[in-house]
Each structure stands twice: as structure tokens, then as C-alpha cells.
Amino acid sequence: MKKHKRDVSNRHFDRGYMAGNQGKSRDDCPHSQQNHREQWLAGWRDGRSDYWDGVTGSATLPRMHSI
């Protein structure tokens, strides 16, 4: 079975979400291109919100796009 490549914007969102949910700073964003950075920061904001609400572990999976 062939694997389909995931959408790059979803990947940036997911990685930003994971960083935010782990309590990392938004200054840790590795992207310099505006559209990649926006997707990463959108994920980071959602992840940070869940982090503050105490949502961790497998409870975060429904929020992710492609895991």
C-alpha cells in the first residue's frame, strides 16, 4: 500500500501543536517563511491552550491532523 504524503501545512500545525502542548515557547518556531510560520503558530496556540487546560497524552490525538 502506498503512503500518501501529508499536507505540509498540516504537518507544521501538528508540530506547533506538540510544541505548545509541551509548554515550549512560541519563539522556538523553526520556520522563517510566513505561511509555514502561521500554521506552526496556529498549532502552537491550540496546543498551549490545551496545555493550560491540562489536556495531555492520548487526549491530544483528536486535535492532531495526521497522527
C-alpha contacts under 8 A as a table, 3 or more apart, distances in Angstrom:
res1	aa1	res2	aa2	distance
6	R	10	N	7.17
6	R	11	R	6.97
6	R	66	S	7.46
7	D	10	N	5.35
7	D	11	R	6.45
8	V	11	R	5.01
8	V	12	H	6.29
9	S	12	H	5.11
9	S	13	F	6.18
9	S	36	H	6.68
9	S	39	Q	6.10
10	N	13	F	5.02
10	N	14	D	6.05
10	N	39	Q	7.67
10	N	65	H	6.16
10	N	66	S	7.37
11	R	14	D	5.09
11	R	15	R	6.17
11	R	65	H	7.81
11	R	66	S	7.61
12	H	15	R	5.23
12	H	16	G	6.08
12	H	36	H	6.52
12	H	37	R	7.93
12	H	39	Q	5.78
12	H	40	W	4.86
12	H	43	G	7.59
13	F	16	G	5.12
13	F	17	Y	6.01
13	F	39	Q	5.01
13	F	40	W	4.64
13	F	41	L	7.32
13	F	42	A	6.44
13	F	43	G	4.36
13	F	44	W	7.36
14	D	17	Y	4.95
14	D	18	M	6.20
14	D	40	W	7.48
14	D	43	G	6.07
14	D	64	M	5.75
14	D	65	H	6.55
14	D	66	S	7.65
15	R	18	M	5.10
15	R	19	A	6.24
15	R	40	W	6.75
15	R	43	G	7.22
15	R	44	W	7.91
16	G	19	A	5.07
16	G	20	G	6.15
16	G	29	C	7.53
16	G	39	Q	7.69
16	G	40	W	4.43
16	G	41	L	6.06
16	G	42	A	7.28
16	G	43	G	4.60
16	G	44	W	4.32
16	G	47	G	7.36
17	Y	20	G	5.16
17	Y	21	N	6.03
17	Y	40	W	7.38
17	Y	42	A	7.74
17	Y	43	G	4.08
17	Y	44	W	4.41
17	Y	45	R	7.14
17	Y	46	D	6.16
17	Y	47	G	4.30
17	Y	48	R	7.40
17	Y	64	M	7.62
18	M	21	N	5.09
18	M	22	Q	6.15
18	M	43	G	7.78
18	M	44	W	7.18
18	M	47	G	6.27
19	A	22	Q	5.17
19	A	23	G	6.55
19	A	24	K	5.37
19	A	25	S	7.76
19	A	44	W	6.24
19	A	47	G	7.13
20	G	23	G	5.20
20	G	24	K	5.48
20	G	25	S	7.14
20	G	26	R	7.45
20	G	43	G	7.41
20	G	44	W	4.40
20	G	45	R	6.53
20	G	46	D	7.30
20	G	47	G	4.38
20	G	48	R	4.31
20	G	49	S	7.93
20	G	51	Y	7.09
21	N	24	K	7.49
21	N	44	W	7.40
21	N	47	G	4.27
21	N	48	R	5.11
21	N	49	S	7.73
21	N	50	D	6.39
21	N	51	Y	4.78
21	N	56	T	7.16
22	Q	47	G	7.88
22	Q	48	R	7.84
22	Q	51	Y	7.07
23	G	48	R	6.64
23	G	51	Y	6.81
24	K	28	D	7.08
25	S	28	D	5.63
26	R	29	C	5.84
26	R	41	L	6.99
26	R	44	W	6.93
29	C	37	R	7.00
29	C	40	W	7.00
29	C	41	L	7.48
30	P	37	R	7.85
31	H	34	Q	7.79
31	H	36	H	6.14
31	H	37	R	5.22
31	H	40	W	7.95
32	S	36	H	7.42
32	S	37	R	6.32
33	Q	36	H	5.53
33	Q	37	R	6.03
34	Q	37	R	5.09
34	Q	38	E	6.08
35	N	38	E	5.12
35	N	39	Q	6.40
36	H	39	Q	5.29
36	H	40	W	6.23
37	R	40	W	5.08
37	R	41	L	6.04
38	E	41	L	5.15
38	E	42	A	6.07
39	Q	42	A	5.11
39	Q	43	G	6.35
40	W	43	G	5.23
40	W	44	W	6.09
41	L	44	W	4.72
41	L	45	R	6.06
42	A	45	R	5.25
42	A	46	D	6.49
43	G	46	D	5.20
43	G	47	G	6.04
44	W	47	G	5.00
44	W	48	R	5.89
45	R	48	R	5.08
45	R	49	S	6.13
46	D	49	S	5.15
46	D	50	D	6.31
47	G	50	D	5.11
47	G	51	Y	6.04
48	R	51	Y	4.83
48	R	52	W	6.22
49	S	52	W	5.23
49	S	53	D	6.26
50	D	53	D	4.89
50	D	54	G	6.09
50	D	55	V	5.01
50	D	56	T	7.41
50	D	60	T	7.97
51	Y	54	G	5.12
51	Y	55	V	5.70
51	Y	56	T	6.75
52	W	55	V	7.65
55	V	59	A	6.17
55	V	60	T	6.46
56	T	59	A	5.77
56	T	60	T	5.79
57	G	60	T	5.96
57	G	61	L	7.84
58	S	61	L	5.50
59	A	62	P	6.93
60	T	63	R	5.52
60	T	64	M	6.90
61	L	64	M	5.30
61	L	67	I	6.97
62	P	65	H	7.71
64	M	67	I	6.36
